Amino acid sequence: MNVLITGANRGLGLGFVHHYLAHGWQVWACHRSECEALKGLHSDALHTVCWDVGENTEPQGLLPDKLHLLINNAGVYGPGSGGQSLDLIVPEAMLEVFNTDCIGPVRVVQRLKSSLIAGQAAIANISSKMGSTGDNSSGGAYAYRAAKAGLVIVSKSMAVDLQSYGIRVVTLHPGWVQTDMTHQTGLIDIETSIAGMTQVIENIDDYELGQFVAFNGSIVPY
């Protein structure tokens, strides 16, 4: 079985790499620039690809002709320390985050469409509960919230448009995870999040087209 993971050089992406290698999959691990963590994994089943999903450029590395799973994990948070407040957020920051977090997965699916069709693949788009209007009670985080909300809509359209090819799509909320993005302040560790999300992916047929699902299997209000 073949899986391609974007943003695979650290955090959740690296966690997915470890999981699928341990389960005997062939793993295509995509990274934007440095990939020291991936270089430390010695496995014939690991294939590294330099691919910045925020750019309209070709990936540097061989891609599989057939994919059984695509995990669109690559993402950025944008300005921190209050830089995404109503008073401080700037258009350039919003566009940068939206370009990577929402448009990036579209670029990836467009480039890999033939391989996804060949494998009748599943697609997991990693969003966040911060993209849920129903869950937003604290405001702020304008760039990140907007991009992750946009990804939920994009994911739903993918699910509808690709259904006739036998491709299934789910949108995932990984939980508040202890990663560099959260400055290790999350409520759960990477292993817990990955275990839950991979279980949802395995049971993808149990969910509606493009449904927004948390790592623990609960449905996220949108």
Backbone as CSV, one residue per row, in Angstrom:
resi,resn,N_x,N_y,N_z,CA_x,CA_y,CA_z,C_x,C_y,C_z
1,MET,0.845,-1.199,0.000,0.000,0.000,0.000,0.877,1.243,0.000
2,ASN,0.458,2.253,-0.754,1.251,3.463,-0.912,0.548,4.666,-0.294
3,VAL,1.280,5.452,0.493,0.752,6.662,1.095,1.701,7.817,0.823
4,LEU,1.156,8.985,0.515,1.947,10.201,0.382,1.489,11.191,1.436
5,ILE,2.460,11.752,2.153,2.192,12.650,3.275,2.917,13.960,3.030
6,THR,2.211,15.074,3.050,2.863,16.378,2.928,3.196,16.912,4.317
7,GLY,4.187,17.801,4.368,4.610,18.332,5.665,5.095,17.232,6.580
8,ALA,5.900,16.306,6.022,6.227,15.069,6.734,7.524,15.119,7.522
9,ASN,8.156,16.270,7.582,9.482,16.345,8.209,9.437,16.601,9.713
10,ARG,8.261,16.854,10.268,8.172,17.095,11.711,6.728,16.958,12.172
11,GLY,6.535,17.012,13.482,5.197,17.056,14.066,4.293,15.919,13.631
12,LEU,3.057,16.264,13.314,2.074,15.260,12.927,2.484,14.529,11.657
13,GLY,3.071,15.260,10.700,3.484,14.621,9.459,4.485,13.513,9.706
14,LEU,5.465,13.788,10.550,6.464,12.779,10.894,5.818,11.632,11.669
15,GLY,4.842,11.957,12.486,4.106,10.922,13.199,3.393,9.975,12.247
16,PHE,2.777,10.533,11.195,2.145,9.690,10.179,3.183,8.802,9.483
17,VAL,4.350,9.363,9.193,5.417,8.588,8.552,5.776,7.379,9.408
18,HIS,6.022,7.611,10.681,6.364,6.511,11.595,5.264,5.448,11.616
19,HIS,4.016,5.899,11.678,2.894,4.962,11.770,2.830,4.055,10.551
20,TYR,2.857,4.648,9.358,2.651,3.834,8.163,3.873,2.992,7.810
21,LEU,5.071,3.462,8.141,6.241,2.599,7.979,6.132,1.380,8.886
22,ALA,5.687,1.608,10.121,5.554,0.501,11.074,4.503,-0.510,10.640
23,HIS,3.555,-0.064,9.805,2.498,-0.965,9.336,2.788,-1.515,7.945
24,GLY,4.023,-1.348,7.463,4.443,-1.991,6.229,4.074,-1.285,4.943
25,TRP,3.688,-0.014,5.017,3.341,0.737,3.825,4.597,1.291,3.145
26,GLN,4.485,1.565,1.848,5.460,2.375,1.138,5.066,3.839,1.370
27,VAL,5.998,4.635,1.880,5.684,6.000,2.315,6.458,7.021,1.494
28,TRP,5.730,7.925,0.856,6.327,9.076,0.184,6.170,10.268,1.130
29,ALA,7.280,10.715,1.693,7.285,11.769,2.709,7.750,13.071,2.078
30,CYS,6.860,14.044,2.027,7.160,15.321,1.365,7.565,16.370,2.391
31,HIS,8.563,17.157,2.030,9.069,18.207,2.908,9.335,19.449,2.077
32,ARG,9.293,20.608,2.741,9.496,21.869,2.034,10.966,22.186,1.866
33,SER,11.760,22.020,2.911,13.177,22.373,2.840,14.001,21.327,3.584
34,GLU,14.296,21.575,4.852,15.130,20.622,5.598,14.344,19.349,5.907
35,CYS,15.087,18.237,5.927,14.423,16.960,6.206,15.321,16.073,7.057
36,GLU,15.994,16.671,8.035,16.931,15.921,8.870,16.251,14.766,9.601
37,ALA,15.042,15.007,10.072,14.336,13.940,10.796,14.062,12.755,9.886
38,LEU,13.747,13.029,8.626,13.485,11.951,7.680,14.763,11.207,7.315
39,LYS,15.862,11.937,7.232,17.141,11.307,6.898,17.555,10.301,7.970
40,GLY,17.067,10.505,9.179,17.416,9.604,10.268,16.626,8.305,10.256
41,LEU,15.650,8.200,9.357,14.853,6.983,9.251,15.421,6.110,8.143
42,HIS,15.943,4.987,8.507,16.581,4.109,7.526,15.611,2.990,7.155
43,SER,14.926,3.192,6.040,13.937,2.216,5.592,13.866,2.236,4.074
44,ASP,13.862,1.058,3.468,13.706,0.963,2.018,12.307,1.357,1.576
45,ALA,11.385,1.439,2.518,10.002,1.792,2.200,9.762,3.295,2.242
46,LEU,10.792,4.063,2.609,10.653,5.518,2.722,11.222,6.203,1.491
47,HIS,10.423,7.084,0.898,10.825,7.851,-0.282,10.606,9.330,0.031
48,THR,11.656,10.115,0.013,11.523,11.536,0.341,11.377,12.370,-0.927
49,VAL,10.525,13.371,-0.835,10.228,14.249,-1.967,10.234,15.691,-1.470
50,CYS,11.011,16.545,-2.109,11.003,17.968,-1.778,9.846,18.625,-2.526
51,TRP,8.865,19.102,-1.767,7.653,19.651,-2.390,7.082,20.745,-1.495
52,ASP,7.183,21.965,-1.965,6.581,23.097,-1.268,5.185,23.285,-1.827
53,VAL,4.172,22.893,-1.067,2.799,22.931,-1.578,2.273,24.357,-1.710
54,GLY,3.030,25.321,-1.201,2.641,26.721,-1.336,3.163,27.362,-2.614
55,GLU,3.830,26.578,-3.450,4.391,27.088,-4.698,3.844,26.298,-5.879
56,ASN,3.762,26.958,-7.028,3.321,26.290,-8.255,4.517,25.663,-8.968
57,THR,5.217,24.784,-8.261,6.394,24.137,-8.815,6.234,22.623,-8.729
58,GLU,6.987,21.918,-9.578,6.937,20.469,-9.584,7.673,19.901,-8.374
59,PRO,7.163,18.837,-7.790,7.889,18.170,-6.700,9.206,17.606,-7.203
60,GLN,10.218,17.634,-6.352,11.539,17.130,-6.705,11.709,15.738,-6.127
61,GLY,11.466,14.748,-6.944,11.537,13.365,-6.513,10.514,12.543,-7.266
62,LEU,10.726,11.249,-7.313,9.824,10.353,-8.015,8.541,10.147,-7.210
63,LEU,7.427,10.237,-7.884,6.129,10.019,-7.256,5.564,8.679,-7.713
64,PRO,4.720,8.061,-6.885,4.166,6.754,-7.260,3.106,6.878,-8.345
65,ASP,3.002,5.835,-9.167,1.961,5.794,-10.198,0.595,5.483,-9.593
66,LYS,0.614,4.863,-8.415,-0.640,4.496,-7.759,-0.554,4.863,-6.278
67,LEU,-1.572,5.570,-5.788,-1.649,5.935,-4.378,-2.911,5.356,-3.762
68,HIS,-2.770,4.842,-2.543,-3.926,4.336,-1.814,-4.384,5.313,-0.730
69,LEU,-3.500,6.237,-0.376,-3.836,7.222,0.659,-3.001,8.475,0.458
70,LEU,-3.659,9.622,0.524,-2.987,10.918,0.526,-3.361,11.642,1.806
71,ILE,-2.358,12.119,2.521,-2.596,12.907,3.723,-2.067,14.316,3.490
72,ASN,-2.982,15.255,3.309,-2.619,16.663,3.132,-2.437,17.285,4.515
73,ASN,-1.201,17.239,4.985,-0.896,17.665,6.348,-0.148,18.993,6.405
74,ALA,0.564,19.359,5.348,1.399,20.562,5.372,0.563,21.798,5.698
75,GLY,1.082,22.622,6.599,0.353,23.836,6.965,1.211,24.778,7.776
76,VAL,0.789,26.022,7.823,1.460,27.039,8.631,0.411,27.728,9.485
77,TYR,0.845,28.277,10.602,-0.082,28.994,11.477,-0.158,30.473,11.128
78,GLY,0.960,31.053,10.747,0.990,32.488,10.493,1.463,33.247,11.711
79,PRO,1.252,34.554,11.734,1.761,35.378,12.838,1.249,34.917,14.198
80,GLY,2.141,34.897,15.176,1.763,34.573,16.538,1.815,35.806,17.411
81,SER,1.762,35.620,18.714,1.872,36.715,19.690,0.901,37.855,19.403
82,GLY,-0.346,37.509,19.092,-1.370,38.524,18.863,-1.375,39.102,17.474
83,GLY,-0.485,38.614,16.600,-0.404,39.155,15.245,-1.582,38.818,14.362
84,GLN,-2.481,37.956,14.860,-3.691,37.632,14.104,-4.941,38.215,14.761
85,SER,-4.747,39.227,15.586,-5.896,39.921,16.175,-6.541,40.823,15.125
86,LEU,-7.740,41.275,15.402,-8.458,42.140,14.463,-7.669,43.401,14.164
87,ASP,-7.000,43.952,15.161,-6.270,45.203,14.971,-4.948,45.020,14.227
88,LEU,-4.356,43.833,14.319,-3.004,43.660,13.787,-2.899,42.804,12.537
89,ILE,-3.894,41.987,12.236,-3.783,41.112,11.076,-3.700,41.938,9.789
90,VAL,-2.847,41.507,8.882,-2.672,42.221,7.609,-3.013,41.275,6.463
91,PRO,-3.456,41.827,5.322,-3.851,40.978,4.190,-2.763,40.012,3.754
92,GLU,-1.512,40.480,3.752,-0.414,39.631,3.290,-0.300,38.355,4.124
93,ALA,-0.480,38.481,5.429,-0.404,37.317,6.311,-1.563,36.364,6.057
94,MET,-2.756,36.911,5.861,-3.910,36.066,5.597,-3.736,35.300,4.294
95,LEU,-3.227,35.975,3.276,-3.043,35.326,1.978,-1.972,34.243,2.040
96,GLU,-0.917,34.486,2.802,0.155,33.497,2.916,-0.345,32.211,3.570
97,VAL,-1.094,32.351,4.656,-1.606,31.175,5.349,-2.639,30.450,4.479
98,PHE,-3.516,31.208,3.848,-4.539,30.611,2.992,-3.895,29.864,1.826
99,ASN,-2.832,30.427,1.276,-2.153,29.811,0.140,-1.626,28.422,0.493
100,THR,-1.041,28.285,1.662,-0.481,26.993,2.063,-1.540,26.050,2.600
101,ASP,-2.375,26.527,3.510,-3.275,25.648,4.258,-4.523,25.245,3.477
102,CYS,-4.964,26.079,2.552,-6.187,25.783,1.809,-5.913,25.484,0.337
103,ILE,-5.135,26.352,-0.325,-4.841,26.129,-1.741,-3.834,25.003,-1.918
104,GLY,-2.917,24.832,-0.954,-1.913,23.780,-1.041,-2.509,22.406,-1.310
105,PRO,-3.490,21.957,-0.521,-4.097,20.650,-0.781,-4.734,20.540,-2.164
106,VAL,-5.257,21.649,-2.689,-5.817,21.625,-4.047,-4.706,21.369,-5.056
107,ARG,-3.578,22.070,-4.896,-2.437,21.837,-5.785,-2.017,20.369,-5.769
108,VAL,-1.937,19.813,-4.567,-1.468,18.435,-4.423,-2.422,17.461,-5.112
109,VAL,-3.711,17.606,-4.880,-4.688,16.705,-5.486,-4.690,16.856,-7.007
110,GLN,-4.581,18.076,-7.500,-4.514,18.269,-8.949,-3.317,17.536,-9.539
111,ARG,-2.160,17.635,-8.889,-0.941,17.003,-9.400,-1.012,15.485,-9.312
112,LEU,-1.679,14.956,-8.299,-1.675,13.517,-8.051,-2.961,12.819,-8.496
113,LYS,-3.824,13.515,-9.189,-5.153,12.969,-9.490,-5.094,11.610,-10.171
114,SER,-4.232,11.441,-11.162,-4.178,10.165,-11.878,-3.721,9.033,-10.962
115,SER,-2.781,9.306,-10.071,-2.308,8.282,-9.122,-3.379,7.947,-8.097
116,LEU,-4.139,8.952,-7.690,-5.227,8.735,-6.731,-6.332,7.890,-7.356
117,ILE,-6.641,8.166,-8.615,-7.662,7.389,-9.321,-7.200,5.942,-9.493
118,ALA,-5.916,5.776,-9.847,-5.379,4.424,-10.076,-5.493,3.553,-8.830
119,GLY,-5.334,4.170,-7.662,-5.399,3.412,-6.411,-6.732,3.493,-5.713
120,GLN,-7.719,4.183,-6.344,-9.005,4.436,-5.674,-8.745,4.843,-4.220
121,ALA,-7.995,5.896,-4.095,-7.400,6.284,-2.822,-8.391,6.931,-1.858
122,ALA,-7.951,7.024,-0.627,-8.588,7.866,0.381,-7.745,9.134,0.523
123,ILE,-8.410,10.249,0.758,-7.727,11.523,0.984,-8.128,12.031,2.357
124,ALA,-7.126,12.337,3.171,-7.365,12.933,4.487,-6.776,14.335,4.501
125,ASN,-7.624,15.332,4.620,-7.185,16.724,4.686,-7.165,17.168,6.148
126,ILE,-5.988,17.570,6.623,-5.857,17.922,8.034,-6.229,19.394,8.229
127,SER,-7.380,19.624,8.811,-7.838,20.968,9.115,-7.636,21.205,10.610
128,SER,-8.557,21.881,11.248,-8.497,22.148,12.679,-9.867,22.605,13.133
129,LYS,-10.203,22.284,14.371,-11.459,22.760,14.944,-11.494,24.285,14.985
130,MET,-10.323,24.919,14.879,-10.299,26.382,14.825,-10.929,26.908,13.531
131,GLY,-11.149,26.023,12.573,-11.850,26.408,11.356,-13.349,26.198,11.451
132,SER,-13.842,25.831,12.614,-15.273,25.620,12.813,-15.926,26.890,13.353
133,THR,-16.933,27.394,12.654,-17.665,28.558,13.169,-18.463,28.175,14.407
134,GLY,-18.945,26.945,14.435,-19.737,26.493,15.570,-18.928,26.376,16.844
135,ASP,-17.604,26.230,16.707,-16.751,26.053,17.884,-16.027,27.338,18.276
136,ASN,-16.164,28.371,17.463,-15.406,29.601,17.693,-16.095,30.483,18.732
137,SER,-15.545,30.462,19.942,-16.093,31.300,21.006,-15.076,32.317,21.505
138,SER,-13.865,32.292,20.929,-12.807,33.184,21.427,-12.331,34.200,20.403
139,GLY,-12.774,34.083,19.136,-12.372,35.034,18.111,-10.892,34.967,17.796
140,GLY,-10.375,36.022,17.153,-8.957,36.093,16.828,-8.519,35.052,15.823
141,ALA,-7.199,34.886,15.694,-6.594,33.891,14.786,-7.197,33.982,13.387
142,TYR,-7.327,35.203,12.880,-8.056,35.436,11.634,-7.504,34.641,10.456
143,ALA,-6.210,34.648,10.273,-5.618,33.963,9.117,-5.789,32.459,9.223
144,TYR,-5.440,31.911,10.365,-5.469,30.452,10.541,-6.899,29.926,10.501
145,ARG,-7.807,30.594,11.206,-9.203,30.148,11.215,-9.790,30.165,9.806
146,ALA,-9.548,31.250,9.087,-10.127,31.386,7.741,-9.589,30.315,6.799
147,ALA,-8.283,30.057,6.868,-7.680,29.066,5.980,-8.194,27.664,6.288
148,LYS,-8.295,27.329,7.563,-8.754,25.991,7.939,-10.252,25.819,7.667
149,ALA,-11.019,26.897,7.781,-12.435,26.839,7.409,-12.568,26.628,5.903
150,GLY,-11.740,27.348,5.144,-11.747,27.180,3.695,-11.412,25.759,3.295
151,LEU,-10.492,25.133,4.012,-10.110,23.764,3.700,-11.270,22.793,3.899
152,VAL,-12.125,23.048,4.878,-13.290,22.186,5.085,-14.192,22.212,3.847
153,ILE,-14.399,23.406,3.297,-15.231,23.549,2.099,-14.568,22.893,0.901
154,VAL,-13.268,23.134,0.724,-12.509,22.525,-0.364,-12.581,21.003,-0.269
155,SER,-12.432,20.486,0.938,-12.451,19.046,1.158,-13.805,18.451,0.782
156,LYS,-14.877,19.148,1.126,-16.214,18.675,0.773,-16.386,18.624,-0.742
157,SER,-15.912,19.652,-1.441,-16.018,19.658,-2.897,-15.202,18.528,-3.514
158,MET,-14.007,18.293,-2.971,-13.200,17.163,-3.442,-13.973,15.854,-3.283
159,ALA,-14.617,15.687,-2.132,-15.350,14.453,-1.853,-16.444,14.226,-2.888
160,VAL,-17.147,15.294,-3.240,-18.222,15.192,-4.228,-17.651,14.945,-5.620
161,ASP,-16.638,15.705,-5.994,-16.099,15.639,-7.350,-15.347,14.340,-7.632
162,LEU,-14.768,13.728,-6.622,-13.953,12.536,-6.819,-14.682,11.234,-6.490
163,GLN,-15.896,11.345,-6.017,-16.642,10.150,-5.605,-16.799,9.154,-6.755
164,SER,-17.035,9.645,-7.956,-17.277,8.747,-9.091,-16.039,7.940,-9.463
165,TYR,-14.871,8.383,-8.999,-13.624,7.650,-9.263,-13.322,6.621,-8.165
166,GLY,-14.186,6.522,-7.179,-13.943,5.619,-6.073,-13.027,6.193,-5.014
167,ILE,-12.809,7.504,-5.070,-11.947,8.185,-4.101,-12.802,8.730,-2.965
168,ARG,-12.388,8.471,-1.731,-13.119,8.939,-0.556,-12.308,10.015,0.156
169,VAL,-12.989,11.009,0.697,-12.329,12.164,1.304,-12.900,12.419,2.697
170,VAL,-11.999,12.701,3.647,-12.418,13.077,4.992,-11.584,14.270,5.438
171,THR,-12.180,15.136,6.243,-11.463,16.257,6.841,-11.232,15.932,8.312
172,LEU,-10.007,16.142,8.790,-9.666,15.721,10.146,-9.252,16.878,11.045
173,HIS,-9.706,16.816,12.288,-9.217,17.684,13.360,-8.303,16.843,14.230
174,PRO,-7.010,17.177,14.299,-6.070,16.323,15.024,-6.116,16.455,16.531
175,GLY,-6.885,17.416,17.034,-6.854,17.713,18.458,-5.838,18.799,18.751
176,TRP,-5.790,19.207,20.006,-4.794,20.200,20.435,-3.549,19.419,20.827
177,VAL,-2.594,19.357,19.877,-1.479,18.417,19.982,-0.198,19.132,20.395
178,GLN,0.615,18.446,21.147,1.908,18.973,21.597,2.923,18.915,20.447
179,THR,2.971,20.015,19.675,3.899,20.120,18.547,4.595,21.472,18.604
180,ASP,5.519,21.705,17.660,6.186,23.003,17.589,5.177,24.120,17.328
181,MET,4.128,23.827,16.530,3.140,24.851,16.206,2.418,25.341,17.456
182,THR,2.191,24.441,18.413,1.501,24.823,19.648,2.485,25.108,20.780
183,HIS,3.776,25.172,20.435,4.824,25.391,21.442,4.751,24.347,22.562
184,GLN,4.392,23.123,22.150,4.311,21.975,23.062,3.289,22.179,24.189
185,THR,2.273,23.009,23.944,1.283,23.296,24.983,-0.016,22.511,24.795
186,GLY,-0.026,21.560,23.872,-1.243,20.834,23.577,-1.720,19.946,24.713
187,LEU,-2.915,19.413,24.543,-3.532,18.552,25.553,-3.225,17.080,25.318
188,ILE,-2.852,16.715,24.091,-2.536,15.322,23.783,-1.205,15.258,23.054
189,ASP,-0.578,14.081,23.068,0.691,13.939,22.366,0.451,13.487,20.926
190,ILE,1.508,13.515,20.139,1.417,13.189,18.724,0.915,11.764,18.524
191,GLU,1.416,10.843,19.323,1.043,9.441,19.165,-0.462,9.230,19.340
192,THR,-1.047,9.922,20.316,-2.492,9.796,20.547,-3.281,10.330,19.363
193,SER,-2.855,11.479,18.855,-3.529,12.078,17.712,-3.431,11.188,16.478
194,ILE,-2.240,10.691,16.205,-2.033,9.849,15.028,-2.829,8.556,15.130
195,ALA,-2.820,7.940,16.298,-3.582,6.700,16.493,-5.057,6.915,16.196
196,GLY,-5.585,8.047,16.657,-6.993,8.335,16.426,-7.296,8.651,14.973
197,MET,-6.484,9.511,14.360,-6.748,9.907,12.978,-6.604,8.742,12.014
198,THR,-5.614,7.886,12.222,-5.453,6.744,11.326,-6.612,5.760,11.474
199,GLN,-7.204,5.709,12.650,-8.382,4.862,12.841,-9.566,5.428,12.075
200,VAL,-9.724,6.749,12.098,-10.794,7.390,11.322,-10.586,7.124,9.835
201,ILE,-9.348,7.272,9.369,-9.048,7.023,7.960,-9.389,5.586,7.581
202,GLU,-9.031,4.656,8.446,-9.310,3.247,8.175,-10.803,2.989,8.060
203,ASN,-11.593,3.758,8.791,-13.052,3.591,8.784,-13.746,4.686,7.987
204,ILE,-13.077,5.212,6.977,-13.571,6.379,6.248,-14.952,6.148,5.644
205,ASP,-15.263,4.902,5.278,-16.562,4.623,4.667,-17.716,4.761,5.652
206,ASP,-17.406,4.875,6.924,-18.451,5.040,7.937,-18.942,6.482,8.032
207,TYR,-18.260,7.389,7.340,-18.584,8.810,7.460,-19.174,9.353,6.165
208,GLU,-19.888,10.450,6.269,-20.460,11.097,5.097,-19.349,11.707,4.241
209,LEU,-19.675,12.017,2.996,-18.704,12.597,2.073,-18.062,13.848,2.660
210,GLY,-16.739,13.841,2.762,-16.023,15.029,3.203,-16.314,15.454,4.623
211,GLN,-16.806,14.559,5.437,-17.215,14.937,6.799,-16.025,15.417,7.626
212,PHE,-16.291,16.328,8.550,-15.291,16.940,9.423,-15.273,16.124,10.722
213,VAL,-14.193,15.371,10.937,-14.142,14.397,12.021,-12.927,14.650,12.904
214,ALA,-13.102,14.596,14.206,-12.000,14.763,15.143,-11.230,13.450,15.290
215,PHE,-10.043,13.553,15.856,-9.177,12.382,16.028,-9.834,11.270,16.847
216,ASN,-10.784,11.640,17.689,-11.460,10.636,18.523,-12.730,10.088,17.890
217,GLY,-12.962,10.437,16.624,-14.102,9.915,15.906,-15.365,10.744,16.001
218,SER,-15.348,11.781,16.823,-16.545,12.632,16.952,-16.639,13.589,15.771
219,ILE,-17.873,13.972,15.438,-18.105,14.886,14.321,-17.935,16.319,14.803
220,VAL,-17.169,17.096,14.047,-16.919,18.492,14.402,-18.009,19.366,13.789
221,PRO,-18.691,20.188,14.578,-19.704,21.091,14.004,-19.020,22.128,13.119
222,TYR,-19.656,22.422,11.993,-19.037,23.401,11.093,-19.922,24.613,10.879
